[in-house]
């Protein structure tokens, strides 16, 4: 008799629950900037990716409403059929101008962008060298493309070079996050670009958490590193973090975009993003690019948080970006700290394996330009009560059977 797939799936869910790693979606009842309502309580939100505070910006809301009134909701078809509207074209042009690239192509999500790009660039003869802490979409995309996947220790350029040296003569793509989503640190892009230039490999940067936040006028980590298009030929970024919308794009040379148009299956066979959403994202680009004060305020809030965290002995990671992880190691204690923060009126999600490596469960604090200094001080006060080393030692529970 064949194994029952649904029973097998249920057994895996039960095992995850026994390990204290089960995830459940919780429904927000309302969101007003950095304040959200959850189960009838207003909480101060420190776990969204709305880094510039644009998700509810009135100009962006007005742009999506006006476009929806004019052209409706759905695009009705894939881009190559009849789904590509002027709103999409305008957004692509705005993204090119912002990032300094020749061309751009839109995808419905970052996952689809990474998958489509790697399947167009790689096949079973190719090799993809990746940072071990890359986003899951990059890792899965390489596997689904059929390429050999080689991983190097986090931000270790020498190890990346050894991986490339071990596959001489094969086409190679080196892919990395620009800003790492769970750690908040920035990849050594100049060094990786130099390595690729010497080795003949192609560099791909997933800048989902860098675009809008760092670089001149928020143009992202590649621009912050001073790299030109030929040095970092493949740039992917999403529209759902700092821009407050949803969707993604890949930007690079005209030849790259022409190739993706022909061979990126997740572009060819997916309904285009709603044109009204493209119009909203275009307005978000204008705001993000033009209002440097948002990044300046965000940097000031980050500095305030890190200084306060150092004073109370919080174990922060090595991050200067909006992502400030507090690694507590044990999943049970991390969940307990998250719940205690929520009881104090602060929302910070516990991140556990397999999202992060075993033994590195954390509170992933994210800051936004929509926060105020008093909000950061309130967070620090709550963390002092629940997540400092002395408090954690006092609440240490029995070890978990398994972390993931």
Legacy VTK file of the C-alpha trace (Angstrom):
# vtk DataFile Version 3.0
C-alpha trace
ASCII
DATASET POLYDATA
POINTS 404 float
0.000 0.000 0.000
1.198 3.502 -0.803
1.942 5.908 2.051
-0.851 8.430 2.543
0.552 11.841 1.670
-1.895 13.799 3.816
-1.159 11.602 6.810
2.563 12.091 6.264
2.044 15.839 6.116
0.000 15.783 9.317
2.752 13.805 11.056
5.320 16.436 10.055
3.059 19.188 11.418
2.690 17.283 14.684
6.457 16.870 14.950
6.972 20.573 14.434
4.406 21.297 17.154
6.166 18.943 19.582
9.430 20.787 18.886
7.843 24.137 19.702
8.304 25.349 16.124
4.714 25.423 14.860
3.682 28.603 13.040
0.224 30.133 12.927
-1.034 33.155 11.033
-2.617 35.803 13.229
-5.121 38.259 11.809
-4.554 41.962 12.327
-7.856 43.771 12.760
-6.472 47.214 11.910
-3.224 48.970 11.086
-2.542 52.671 11.495
1.100 53.333 10.722
3.222 51.528 13.308
0.227 50.814 15.522
-1.795 47.692 14.866
-4.815 46.078 16.491
-4.478 42.381 17.285
-7.104 40.432 19.226
-8.680 43.693 20.336
-5.459 45.267 21.659
-3.455 48.088 20.153
0.229 47.163 19.820
3.311 49.092 18.754
4.619 47.185 15.734
8.339 46.430 15.488
8.268 43.496 13.060
7.060 44.802 9.681
9.237 45.490 6.637
7.666 48.911 6.045
11.070 50.543 6.508
10.170 53.974 5.128
6.612 54.109 6.461
5.067 54.163 2.977
2.544 51.310 3.169
-0.287 53.695 4.098
1.038 56.891 2.534
-1.931 58.978 1.282
-0.294 59.794 -2.069
0.273 56.100 -2.767
-3.272 55.218 -1.690
-4.599 57.968 -3.949
-2.514 56.660 -6.860
-3.876 53.118 -6.572
-7.450 54.386 -6.206
-7.207 56.646 -9.253
-5.645 53.918 -11.391
-8.223 51.349 -10.259
-11.032 53.742 -11.149
-9.540 54.172 -14.624
-8.373 50.675 -15.550
-10.037 48.350 -13.061
-8.420 45.806 -10.778
-6.882 42.877 -12.643
-4.442 42.967 -15.547
-6.523 40.109 -17.076
-3.552 38.319 -18.687
0.175 37.737 -18.677
2.425 40.580 -19.827
3.102 38.915 -23.187
-0.590 38.402 -23.973
-2.435 41.629 -23.211
-1.596 42.295 -19.570
1.228 44.817 -20.003
-0.244 48.276 -19.430
1.218 51.761 -19.510
1.341 51.698 -15.683
3.721 48.737 -15.864
5.890 50.455 -18.454
6.083 53.631 -16.379
7.088 51.673 -13.295
9.841 49.863 -15.198
11.177 53.188 -16.454
11.134 54.678 -12.946
12.986 51.680 -11.525
15.637 51.883 -14.248
16.215 55.563 -13.606
16.451 55.012 -9.854
18.839 52.061 -9.963
20.884 53.226 -12.970
20.045 50.215 -15.125
19.264 49.933 -18.828
16.119 47.871 -18.476
13.788 46.265 -15.941
11.155 43.540 -15.963
8.319 43.123 -13.447
7.338 39.978 -11.557
4.408 39.321 -9.232
6.664 38.481 -6.255
10.311 38.267 -5.285
10.076 34.484 -5.186
8.865 34.392 -8.801
11.567 36.878 -9.828
14.376 34.772 -8.383
12.959 31.520 -9.715
12.350 32.868 -13.223
15.755 34.546 -13.422
17.724 31.498 -12.340
15.786 29.156 -14.602
16.529 31.470 -17.519
20.247 31.774 -16.705
21.091 28.284 -15.438
20.606 24.683 -16.428
22.078 21.343 -15.363
25.491 22.323 -16.755
25.597 25.456 -14.608
26.724 26.141 -11.047
25.185 28.517 -8.531
27.400 29.632 -5.646
25.463 31.127 -2.732
25.858 32.502 0.772
24.526 30.000 3.316
22.247 32.656 4.792
20.631 33.674 1.495
16.868 33.945 1.348
15.085 30.651 0.756
13.857 31.837 -2.656
17.431 32.072 -3.971
18.351 28.646 -2.672
15.195 26.974 -3.988
15.504 28.756 -7.328
18.948 27.269 -7.930
17.727 23.779 -7.048
14.671 24.086 -9.290
16.818 25.342 -12.152
18.714 22.044 -11.952
22.086 23.722 -11.383
24.695 22.453 -8.951
24.289 24.468 -5.748
27.467 25.328 -3.833
27.164 27.241 -0.555
29.810 29.215 1.331
29.901 30.405 4.966
28.185 33.711 5.554
29.945 36.652 3.862
33.158 34.615 3.410
34.574 35.866 0.110
37.567 33.513 0.195
35.277 30.518 0.648
33.126 31.730 -2.252
36.294 31.875 -4.355
37.174 28.306 -3.422
33.710 27.147 -4.458
34.114 28.813 -7.848
37.627 27.423 -8.249
36.264 23.927 -7.740
34.022 24.140 -10.821
36.369 25.539 -13.459
34.971 25.700 -16.980
31.294 25.575 -16.020
28.968 28.603 -16.313
28.592 30.089 -12.836
26.217 32.470 -11.083
27.183 33.868 -7.679
24.024 34.948 -5.863
23.761 36.836 -2.592
21.347 38.896 -0.581
22.331 42.550 -0.525
20.971 43.004 3.006
20.343 39.734 4.809
16.729 39.496 5.899
17.242 37.788 9.263
20.585 39.331 10.292
20.397 42.802 8.768
24.058 42.885 7.762
25.214 43.867 4.278
27.024 41.549 1.869
30.619 42.416 0.856
29.458 43.268 -2.644
32.607 45.003 -3.894
34.727 42.006 -2.956
32.239 39.546 -4.448
32.054 41.602 -7.648
35.843 41.578 -7.888
35.869 37.818 -7.396
33.279 37.344 -10.153
35.209 39.643 -12.483
38.408 37.639 -12.032
36.685 34.278 -12.310
34.263 35.014 -15.144
31.189 34.378 -12.979
27.999 36.459 -13.025
26.942 38.290 -9.854
23.267 38.387 -8.875
22.114 40.514 -5.924
18.743 40.126 -4.193
18.251 43.619 -2.742
14.789 43.120 -1.270
15.830 44.644 2.068
18.289 47.209 0.705
16.306 49.068 -1.932
14.885 52.277 -0.511
16.854 51.936 2.717
20.530 52.360 1.805
22.525 53.803 -1.059
22.326 57.269 -2.653
18.675 58.351 -2.633
17.814 54.833 -1.481
19.006 53.161 -4.679
20.103 50.096 -2.725
23.121 48.095 -1.635
24.621 47.727 -5.119
24.693 51.482 -5.559
25.921 51.922 -1.987
28.877 49.699 -2.920
29.573 51.858 -5.974
29.111 48.979 -8.408
28.157 49.587 -12.000
25.809 47.483 -14.072
28.531 45.328 -15.635
30.009 44.589 -12.198
26.688 43.408 -10.709
24.781 42.409 -13.850
21.643 40.961 -12.211
19.738 43.051 -9.663
16.503 41.800 -8.105
14.469 43.774 -5.588
10.962 43.683 -4.242
8.302 46.373 -4.037
6.782 45.082 -0.792
9.346 46.198 1.780
10.535 49.814 1.801
8.130 50.771 -1.008
5.105 49.491 0.904
3.475 47.783 -2.102
3.952 44.278 -3.504
5.628 42.628 -6.481
9.239 42.616 -7.654
11.532 43.408 -10.547
14.811 42.393 -12.103
16.984 45.114 -13.621
20.129 45.021 -15.718
21.211 45.253 -19.306
18.778 45.323 -22.187
20.139 41.911 -23.180
19.370 40.461 -19.737
15.791 41.710 -19.782
15.299 40.524 -23.365
16.452 37.071 -22.294
14.192 37.000 -19.254
11.254 38.074 -21.396
11.803 34.992 -23.558
12.858 32.395 -21.006
11.680 33.353 -17.482
8.682 31.060 -17.177
7.397 32.800 -14.040
7.111 35.986 -16.118
5.737 34.386 -19.270
3.026 32.287 -17.639
1.825 34.487 -14.769
-0.882 37.134 -14.875
0.705 40.580 -14.666
0.438 42.479 -11.390
-2.641 44.716 -11.265
-1.939 47.932 -13.185
-3.308 49.986 -10.288
-0.675 48.408 -8.059
2.010 49.318 -10.592
0.776 52.909 -10.485
0.973 52.872 -6.681
4.501 51.441 -6.767
5.548 54.130 -9.238
4.354 56.800 -6.809
6.181 55.003 -3.999
9.406 55.139 -6.022
9.007 58.905 -6.422
8.542 59.373 -2.687
11.288 56.963 -1.636
13.776 58.451 -4.082
12.973 62.070 -3.321
12.494 62.114 0.457
15.944 61.479 1.893
14.704 62.637 5.287
13.030 59.261 5.724
16.372 57.457 5.513
18.029 60.049 7.749
15.328 59.599 10.382
15.578 55.823 10.098
19.360 55.955 10.594
18.884 58.115 13.703
16.358 55.660 15.132
18.682 52.727 14.422
21.535 54.496 16.213
19.270 55.275 19.183
18.117 51.669 19.426
21.627 50.226 19.200
22.989 52.639 21.788
20.153 51.838 24.172
20.499 48.102 23.582
24.209 48.263 24.372
23.451 50.054 27.647
21.113 47.303 28.832
23.271 44.427 27.566
21.134 43.093 24.736
22.968 40.665 22.403
22.539 42.512 19.096
23.816 41.294 15.748
26.291 43.186 13.572
23.737 45.283 11.681
23.502 48.954 10.806
20.257 48.537 8.855
16.607 48.589 9.905
16.796 44.871 10.784
18.116 44.454 14.337
18.080 40.805 15.467
18.352 39.875 19.132
19.605 36.272 19.083
18.361 34.355 22.125
19.256 30.894 20.757
16.551 28.822 22.437
13.178 28.774 20.594
11.087 28.369 23.742
12.692 31.340 25.478
12.429 33.404 22.302
8.695 32.707 22.048
8.310 33.518 25.744
10.112 36.835 25.259
7.922 37.667 22.260
4.769 36.942 24.257
6.011 39.038 27.180
6.685 41.942 24.825
3.178 41.599 23.413
1.748 41.680 26.929
3.662 44.962 27.344
2.052 46.326 24.177
4.934 45.742 21.741
4.758 43.373 18.758
8.045 41.619 17.895
7.827 38.219 16.229
9.902 35.249 17.382
11.899 33.825 14.477
12.798 30.157 14.896
14.279 27.309 12.858
13.976 26.430 10.054
13.731 30.129 9.081
17.077 30.603 10.844
19.733 27.988 11.674
19.253 25.770 14.718
20.511 27.456 17.849
19.924 30.982 16.542
16.268 31.691 17.354
15.782 35.420 17.667
13.587 38.415 18.113
13.714 40.167 14.756
13.267 43.839 15.577
12.626 46.041 12.545
12.601 49.810 12.644
10.682 52.204 10.407
10.853 55.874 9.572
7.254 55.930 10.845
8.501 55.242 14.378
9.343 58.067 16.764
12.077 58.272 19.381
9.523 57.647 22.124
8.509 54.414 20.352
12.115 53.182 20.360
12.451 54.100 24.027
9.264 52.181 24.814
10.635 49.130 23.001
13.923 49.352 24.905
12.066 49.605 28.193
10.042 46.502 27.373
13.148 44.599 26.267
14.899 45.530 29.490
12.124 43.796 31.402
11.933 40.606 29.318
14.987 39.981 27.120
18.160 41.031 28.932
20.550 38.201 29.877
19.624 38.284 33.581
15.906 38.079 32.811
16.425 35.250 30.325
18.510 33.284 32.811
15.735 33.641 35.380
13.155 32.266 32.938
15.283 29.469 31.475
13.081 26.492 30.732
13.851 22.858 29.955
15.682 22.259 26.660
13.599 21.420 23.628
13.807 17.935 22.189
14.541 19.269 18.722
15.029 22.691 17.165
14.335 21.919 13.531
LINES 1 405
404 0 1 2 3 4 5 6 7 8 9 10 11 12 13 14 15 16 17 18 19 20 21 22 23 24 25 26 27 28 29 30 31 32 33 34 35 36 37 38 39 40 41 42 43 44 45 46 47 48 49 50 51 52 53 54 55 56 57 58 59 60 61 62 63 64 65 66 67 68 69 70 71 72 73 74 75 76 77 78 79 80 81 82 83 84 85 86 87 88 89 90 91 92 93 94 95 96 97 98 99 100 101 102 103 104 105 106 107 108 109 110 111 112 113 114 115 116 117 118 119 120 121 122 123 124 125 126 127 128 129 130 131 132 133 134 135 136 137 138 139 140 141 142 143 144 145 146 147 148 149 150 151 152 153 154 155 156 157 158 159 160 161 162 163 164 165 166 167 168 169 170 171 172 173 174 175 176 177 178 179 180 181 182 183 184 185 186 187 188 189 190 191 192 193 194 195 196 197 198 199 200 201 202 203 204 205 206 207 208 209 210 211 212 213 214 215 216 217 218 219 220 221 222 223 224 225 226 227 228 229 230 231 232 233 234 235 236 237 238 239 240 241 242 243 244 245 246 247 248 249 250 251 252 253 254 255 256 257 258 259 260 261 262 263 264 265 266 267 268 269 270 271 272 273 274 275 276 277 278 279 280 281 282 283 284 285 286 287 288 289 290 291 292 293 294 295 296 297 298 299 300 301 302 303 304 305 306 307 308 309 310 311 312 313 314 315 316 317 318 319 320 321 322 323 324 325 326 327 328 329 330 331 332 333 334 335 336 337 338 339 340 341 342 343 344 345 346 347 348 349 350 351 352 353 354 355 356 357 358 359 360 361 362 363 364 365 366 367 368 369 370 371 372 373 374 375 376 377 378 379 380 381 382 383 384 385 386 387 388 389 390 391 392 393 394 395 396 397 398 399 400 401 402 403
